[in-house]
Amino acid sequence: MSSLSLIGLNYRNAPLKVREKLAFDTERIEHFLRLLQQDMHLKEAVLLSTCNRTELYVYCESASCHADLLSALLHFCQVDPEQHSHYFYKKTSKAVIEHLFGVVSGLDSMVIGEDQILGQIKNAYAIAVEEGMAKSYFHKLFHQAFRVGKRVRNETQINSGAASVASVAIELSNKIFKTLKDKSILLVGAGDIAQVALMNLAKQGANRITIINRTLQKAHDMARPFQAQVRPFSELYKAMQDADIVITSTAAKQPIIKTELTRDLMNRRKNRPLFLIDIAVPRDIEPNIRDLYNTFLYDIDDLEQVVAKTLDA
C-alpha cells in the first residue's frame, strides 16, 4: 500500500554548520530526484531546500521507507550518517500534510508569516514536475497547499508583522548603526534575497550602496532602479575596503570571503570596524573571520535572535 512520507531538518533542530552540508541548488535537486527514480523506484518525490530547511516529500510503496530515504540523502551529500541522522524528523500520512500546510503558510518559518517560502515550495514542486517526479498525487497535494498558503495570507493577520531573512538582516544593521544614510553598504549577490535586502535598505534611507555579482548584467539590472553602484566580482576585496557593512547572499558552494585575505584587508583599513552579515547557505564567509580584530560577523543563525520579537507577537 502506497504511503506519503517526509524526512527533513530545519533551523530548529539543526545548526547552520549541518544545514549547509545538506543544502541543494537546482542542479543538485534534479540529479538527486533522478537517482531516487532509478535506484528506489519512487512514484513521486519533491525536494525542498532553503536556507533554513531541507525536506524530502515522497509517495512510496511503504511507510517504512524512511531509513532508505535518509541513507540515500546522506550518501548523496557525502556526510556521516552517525553524526547527522539524529537531526532529521520523520513524518507519515496526515502528519506530512499538516506539516506541509504549516510550512507553506509561514507558520514554520524562522520569520513567522514570511512570503518567500511559498515561492520556494512552488519552485521545488516545478522541478519535480519537470523531472517527472510529481504526478497525480503530488499535483493534488501541492496545489491544495498553495491554496492554503494563499488563504492564510489573505484571511488572517499572520503576515502583518512579517519580514524575510533579508529584511531581518537590514534590521540588524539598524541596530548596529543609528542610521544607514551615511554608511557604505556592499551587497554581494543579486538573487531574490539580495533584491529584498536592497529594497529594505532603500526604505531605511541608505544611499551609498554597491552591488557585486558574478553576472555583471544582473547586478546592473538590480541596481538601476535604486541608483546603486556596481563593481565586478574581481573587485570584491577592493569594494570591501571602503564598506562599513557587507551583506552576502550568493549561491557559491564554498566561502568567497576568506580569513587571510580579510586579515590583509583589515590592515589596509587600519582596522576600521567591518560588519559582515552572511545570509547564504552554504555560508559565503569563513566563520573564523569573526576572530579578527574589529571584524564582526553575523550568520543566518545569529539573525534568529533578531526575530524573537516577531515570534513573540
Salt bridges, closest charged atoms under 4 A:
GLU20 OE2 - ARG283 NH2 2.68
ASP25 OD2 - LYS253 NZ 2.92
GLU30 OE1 - ARG34 NH2 3.88
GLU55 OE2 - ARG53 NH1 2.91
GLU55 OE2 - HIS99 NE2 2.62
GLU61 OE2 - LYS43 NZ 3.82
ASP108 OD1 - ARG12 NH1 2.30
ASP108 OD2 - ARG53 NH1 2.89
ASP115 OD1 - ARG153 NE 2.92
GLU131 OE1 - ARG34 NE 2.96
GLU155 OE2 - ARG151 NE 2.92
ASP182 OD1 - LYS183 NZ 4.00
ASP221 OD1 - ARG224 NH1 3.46
GLU235 OE1 - ARG231 NE 2.87
ASP244 OD1 - ARG272 NH1 3.07
GLU260 OE2 - ARG263 NH2 3.09
ASP301 OD1 - ARG19 NH2 2.86
ASP302 OD2 - ARG290 NH2 3.35
